[in-house]
Amino acid sequence: MNWQDRIVSDKNILLGKPTIKGTRISVEFVLDRLANGWTEHMLLESYPHLSKEDLQAVFAYLNDCVKDGLLVEIRS
């Protein structure tokens, strides 16, 4: 999955937060919903302009962020 085809950042949309291309739905928004118990099915049903491939791109983007160390380190 090439997430760059579906995840974009534009300083004029949501202050440059990564969003799903063609929408104002941010990666952060999708993660917040999932962290609060939403399922992929619930997201796709509630936002019919989203596709399963869009959600896969969110996961691929996050995977690359983790690999590149772009996320905050968790300390115990």
N, C-alpha and C positions, 0 to 999 in steps of 0.2 A: 504494500500500500504506500503510495506516494502522497503523504499528507499535504505537501505543498500545493497540490492541485485543489485542495478543499479548505485549507486553513490559511487565512490571510490576516494581515495587519495593516490598517489604514488609519493614520493619525486623525482623520476626520470622522471616524466611526468608533464610538466607545473609547475615545482617547487613545486609540492605537492598540487596544487589547486584541489578542488573537480571536478571530471570529470565524464562523463557518461562512465560506464564500457565498455571496448573494443574500446574506441575512444580517441581522443585527444580534444574532445569538452568539454569545461568547463561549469560548472553551470553559471559562470560569463558571458560567451559568449552567452548562451541561454537567460539570463536575459537582456543582452545588446540589443540583437535583438528584444526581446519583448518590451522593453522600447522605442525602436526606431520605433515602429509601425508594426513590423512583426507579423503575425498571426501564430498560431500553424500549420495551413495548409502550410504556406510559409516555415516554418522550415522543416517540414516533406518532402515537395516537393524538397527543396534545398539540404537536407541532407538525402537521402533515407535510409541510414543505421540507422537512428534514428527511434524510434517507439513512438507511442502515450504513451505507458507505460513509456518510458524514460522521456518524458516531465512530466508525472504525478509524477515520482520520483523526478524530480527537484522541483516541487511544494511542495511535501511532505517533502523534505529535508529543504526547506526554511521555511515551517510551523514549523518544529521542532526547527530550529534556532531561529525563532521569539519567540516561547514559552520558549526556554531556555535562552533568552536574549543575544544571540550571535551576534546580529546585532546592529549596532550603533544606539543609541537613537537619535530621531529627536527632536531638540529643537526649540522653536519658539521665 
